[in-house]
Amino acid sequence: MAAHGAFALEQGFLLTSMVWAALTVEIIERRFGRAALWALGGAVLSLVGLVHSYAYAPADTIQDLAFGKAWPFALAYALLAVLLVAGRWLRSEPGAGH
């Protein structure tokens, strides 16, 4: 259901955009360890309900500060962190310029 994704991104969008902006910068600069820390921060924010956690109200969707309600997003952020940590050991080109 597409609405679920839209409502999940709506709740805590400012924090989500800051985490993803920092993630993008760290990945571009090839600092995968720091990017993994940002991904873990996103996992914590999701787990405590500050981002991606919503509930239906009679006229709108509201943020639901319930621990573990957005656990699939927290799991996705944690898996991203694992992928980024693994990226530290990927072979890089010797003359890549970074």
C-alpha positions in Angstrom: 0.0 0.0 0.0 1.6 3.2 -1.2 -0.2 5.3 1.5 1.7 3.5 4.2 5.0 4.7 2.8 3.8 8.2 2.4 2.4 8.5 5.9 5.6 6.9 7.3 7.8 9.4 5.6 5.5 12.3 6.7 6.1 11.6 10.4 9.4 13.0 11.5 10.3 14.1 8.0 12.8 16.8 9.3 14.8 14.2 11.3 14.6 11.7 8.4 15.9 14.2 5.9 18.8 15.2 8.2 19.8 11.6 8.7 19.6 10.8 4.9 21.5 14.0 4.0 24.3 13.1 6.4 24.3 9.5 5.1 24.6 10.7 1.5 27.5 13.0 2.3 29.4 10.3 4.2 28.9 7.8 1.4 30.0 10.3 -1.2 33.1 11.0 0.8 33.6 7.2 1.2 33.5 7.4 5.0 31.4 4.2 5.4 32.0 3.9 9.2 30.5 7.3 9.9 27.7 6.6 7.4 27.0 3.4 9.4 26.7 5.4 12.6 24.2 7.7 10.9 22.2 4.6 9.8 22.2 3.3 13.4 21.0 6.7 14.5 18.1 6.4 12.1 17.4 2.9 13.5 17.2 4.3 17.0 15.0 7.2 15.9 12.7 4.7 14.2 12.7 2.3 17.2 11.6 5.0 19.7 9.0 6.4 17.4 10.4 9.8 16.5 10.3 9.0 12.8 8.2 6.7 10.6 5.7 6.0 13.4 2.1 7.2 12.8 -1.5 6.5 13.8 -4.8 7.3 12.1 -6.8 10.1 13.7 -10.4 11.0 12.6 -9.2 13.8 10.3 -5.5 13.1 9.7 -2.5 10.9 10.5 -0.6 11.8 13.6 2.8 10.9 15.0 2.6 7.9 17.4 5.4 7.9 19.9 5.3 4.2 20.7 8.4 2.2 21.2 8.8 -0.4 18.4 5.9 0.6 16.3 8.1 1.4 13.3 10.3 -1.7 13.8 10.5 -2.6 10.1 12.1 0.8 9.4 14.5 0.3 12.3 15.5 -3.1 10.9 16.1 -1.6 7.5 18.3 1.1 9.0 20.2 -1.5 10.9 20.7 -3.6 7.8 21.9 -0.5 6.0 24.5 0.0 8.7 25.7 -3.6 8.3 26.0 -3.1 4.6 28.0 0.2 5.1 30.3 -1.5 7.6 30.9 -4.2 5.0 31.6 -1.5 2.4 34.7 -0.5 4.3 36.4 -3.7 3.3 35.4 -3.6 -0.4 38.3 -3.2 -2.7 38.9 0.3 -4.0 40.7 1.3 -7.1 44.3 2.4 -6.3 44.1 5.6 -8.3 40.5 6.5 -7.6 41.5 9.9 -6.2 40.0 9.5 -2.7 
